[in-house]
Amino acid sequence: METNEKNIIGLEKIIDLQASFDKSMKILESHIAESITNKEKINSIKRDLKEANEKFLEAERCLDDLKVDLENSSD
């Protein structure tokens, strides 16, 4: 009977360990998915910032050209 009780206790520990492992794996999978999503968002933001910077530089060039035109027309 004593051996049977030890086996039952051992089996319960294994079941608890398995449940704990499964829970940990789900948390890990969730964190990995979140990390991938965050990386994609960061890459998207980087692309948007690069595009905005290019547009800003173009606008700056246009303003410089306009300034030169205005300075030349007032001479």
DRENPA-3360 file (N, C-alpha, C; in nm, 2 decimals, always signed):
BEGIN
1 = METNEKNI = +0.08/-0.12/+0.00/+0.00/+0.00/+0.00/+0.09/+0.13/+0.00 ~ +0.20/+0.12/+0.07/+0.29/+0.23/+0.08/+0.35/+0.27/-0.05 ~ +0.38/+0.17/-0.13/+0.44/+0.19/-0.26/+0.33/+0.25/-0.36 ~ +0.21/+0.20/-0.34/+0.10/+0.26/-0.42/+0.08/+0.40/-0.39 ~ +0.09/+0.44/-0.27/+0.07/+0.58/-0.23/+0.18/+0.67/-0.29 ~ +0.31/+0.62/-0.28/+0.42/+0.69/-0.34/+0.40/+0.71/-0.49 ~ +0.35/+0.60/-0.56/+0.33/+0.61/-0.70/+0.23/+0.71/-0.73 ~ +0.12/+0.72/-0.65/+0.01/+0.82/-0.68/+0.07/+0.96/-0.66;
9 = IGLEKIID = +0.15/+0.98/-0.55/+0.20/+1.11/-0.52/+0.30/+1.15/-0.63 ~ +0.38/+1.05/-0.68/+0.47/+1.07/-0.79/+0.40/+1.11/-0.92 ~ +0.29/+1.04/-0.94/+0.21/+1.07/-1.06/+0.15/+1.21/-1.05 ~ +0.10/+1.25/-0.94/+0.04/+1.38/-0.92/+0.15/+1.49/-0.94 ~ +0.27/+1.46/-0.89/+0.38/+1.56/-0.91/+0.41/+1.57/-1.06 ~ +0.41/+1.46/-1.13/+0.44/+1.46/-1.28/+0.33/+1.54/-1.35 ~ +0.21/+1.52/-1.31/+0.09/+1.59/-1.37/+0.10/+1.74/-1.35 ~ +0.13/+1.77/-1.22/+0.15/+1.92/-1.19/+0.27/+1.98/-1.27;
17 = LQASFDKS = +0.37/+1.90/-1.28/+0.49/+1.95/-1.35/+0.45/+1.97/-1.50 ~ +0.38/+1.88/-1.56/+0.34/+1.89/-1.70/+0.25/+2.01/-1.72 ~ +0.16/+2.03/-1.62/+0.07/+2.15/-1.63/+0.15/+2.28/-1.62 ~ +0.24/+2.28/-1.53/+0.33/+2.40/-1.51/+0.41/+2.42/-1.64 ~ +0.46/+2.32/-1.70/+0.54/+2.33/-1.82/+0.45/+2.38/-1.94 ~ +0.33/+2.33/-1.95/+0.24/+2.37/-2.05/+0.21/+2.52/-2.04 ~ +0.19/+2.56/-1.91/+0.16/+2.70/-1.89/+0.28/+2.79/-1.92 ~ +0.39/+2.75/-1.89/+0.52/+2.82/-1.92/+0.54/+2.83/-2.07;
25 = MKILESHI = +0.51/+2.72/-2.14/+0.52/+2.72/-2.29/+0.42/+2.82/-2.35 ~ +0.30/+2.83/-2.30/+0.20/+2.92/-2.36/+0.25/+3.06/-2.33 ~ +0.30/+3.09/-2.21/+0.35/+3.23/-2.18/+0.47/+3.26/-2.28 ~ +0.56/+3.17/-2.30/+0.67/+3.19/-2.38/+0.63/+3.21/-2.53 ~ +0.53/+3.13/-2.58/+0.48/+3.15/-2.71/+0.42/+3.29/-2.73 ~ +0.34/+3.33/-2.62/+0.28/+3.46/-2.62/+0.39/+3.57/-2.63 ~ +0.49/+3.56/-2.55/+0.60/+3.66/-2.55/+0.67/+3.67/-2.69 ~ +0.69/+3.55/-2.74/+0.76/+3.55/-2.87/+0.67/+3.61/-2.98;
33 = AESITNKE = +0.54/+3.58/-2.98/+0.45/+3.65/-3.08/+0.45/+3.80/-3.06 ~ +0.45/+3.84/-2.93/+0.45/+3.98/-2.90/+0.58/+4.05/-2.95 ~ +0.69/+3.98/-2.93/+0.82/+4.03/-2.97/+0.82/+4.05/-3.13 ~ +0.77/+3.95/-3.20/+0.77/+3.96/-3.34/+0.68/+4.07/-3.39 ~ +0.56/+4.09/-3.32/+0.47/+4.20/-3.36/+0.54/+4.33/-3.33 ~ +0.61/+4.34/-3.22/+0.67/+4.47/-3.19/+0.78/+4.50/-3.29 ~ +0.86/+4.40/-3.33/+0.96/+4.42/-3.43/+0.90/+4.47/-3.56 ~ +0.79/+4.41/-3.60/+0.73/+4.45/-3.72/+0.68/+4.60/-3.71;
41 = KINSIKRD = +0.63/+4.63/-3.59/+0.58/+4.77/-3.57/+0.70/+4.87/-3.58 ~ +0.81/+4.83/-3.52/+0.93/+4.91/-3.52/+0.98/+4.93/-3.66 ~ +0.98/+4.83/-3.74/+1.02/+4.84/-3.88/+0.93/+4.93/-3.96 ~ +0.80/+4.92/-3.93/+0.70/+5.00/-4.00/+0.73/+5.15/-3.96 ~ +0.75/+5.17/-3.83/+0.77/+5.31/-3.79/+0.90/+5.36/-3.85 ~ +1.01/+5.28/-3.86/+1.13/+5.32/-3.92/+1.11/+5.36/-4.07 ~ +1.03/+5.28/-4.14/+1.00/+5.31/-4.28/+0.92/+5.45/-4.29 ~ +0.83/+5.46/-4.20/+0.75/+5.59/-4.21/+0.83/+5.71/-4.17;
49 = LKEANEKF = +0.92/+5.69/-4.08/+1.01/+5.80/-4.04/+1.11/+5.84/-4.16 ~ +1.16/+5.73/-4.22/+1.25/+5.76/-4.34/+1.17/+5.83/-4.45 ~ +1.05/+5.79/-4.47/+0.97/+5.86/-4.58/+0.94/+6.00/-4.54 ~ +0.90/+6.02/-4.41/+0.87/+6.16/-4.36/+1.00/+6.24/-4.37 ~ +1.11/+6.19/-4.34/+1.24/+6.26/-4.35/+1.27/+6.30/-4.49 ~ +1.25/+6.21/-4.59/+1.27/+6.24/-4.73/+1.18/+6.35/-4.77 ~ +1.05/+6.35/-4.73/+0.95/+6.46/-4.77/+1.00/+6.59/-4.70 ~ +1.04/+6.58/-4.58/+1.09/+6.70/-4.51/+1.21/+6.76/-4.59;
57 = LEAERCLD = +1.30/+6.68/-4.63/+1.42/+6.73/-4.70/+1.38/+6.79/-4.83 ~ +1.28/+6.73/-4.90/+1.23/+6.78/-5.03/+1.17/+6.92/-5.00 ~ +1.09/+6.93/-4.90/+1.02/+7.06/-4.87/+1.12/+7.16/-4.83 ~ +1.23/+7.12/-4.76/+1.34/+7.22/-4.73/+1.41/+7.27/-4.85 ~ +1.43/+7.18/-4.95/+1.49/+7.22/-5.08/+1.40/+7.32/-5.15 ~ +1.27/+7.29/-5.15/+1.18/+7.37/-5.22/+1.18/+7.51/-5.16 ~ +1.18/+7.52/-5.02/+1.18/+7.65/-4.95/+1.31/+7.72/-4.98 ~ +1.42/+7.65/-4.99/+1.55/+7.71/-5.03/+1.54/+7.77/-5.17;
65 = DLKVDLEN = +1.49/+7.69/-5.26/+1.47/+7.74/-5.40/+1.38/+7.86/-5.40 ~ +1.27/+7.86/-5.33/+1.18/+7.98/-5.32/+1.25/+8.10/-5.27 ~ +1.33/+8.08/-5.16/+1.41/+8.19/-5.10/+1.50/+8.25/-5.20 ~ +1.57/+8.17/-5.28/+1.67/+8.21/-5.38/+1.59/+8.29/-5.49 ~ +1.48/+8.24/-5.53/+1.39/+8.30/-5.63/+1.35/+8.44/-5.58 ~ +1.30/+8.45/-5.46/+1.26/+8.57/-5.40/+1.37/+8.67/-5.39 ~ +1.49/+8.63/-5.35/+1.60/+8.71/-5.34/+1.65/+8.77/-5.48 ~ +1.64/+8.68/-5.58/+1.68/+8.72/-5.72/+1.57/+8.82/-5.78;
73 = SSD = +1.45/+8.80/-5.74/+1.34/+8.88/-5.80/+1.34/+9.02/-5.74 ~ +1.39/+9.03/-5.62/+1.40/+9.17/-5.56/+1.52/+9.25/-5.60 ~ +1.61/+9.19/-5.66/+1.73/+9.26/-5.71/+1.71/+9.35/-5.83;
% end
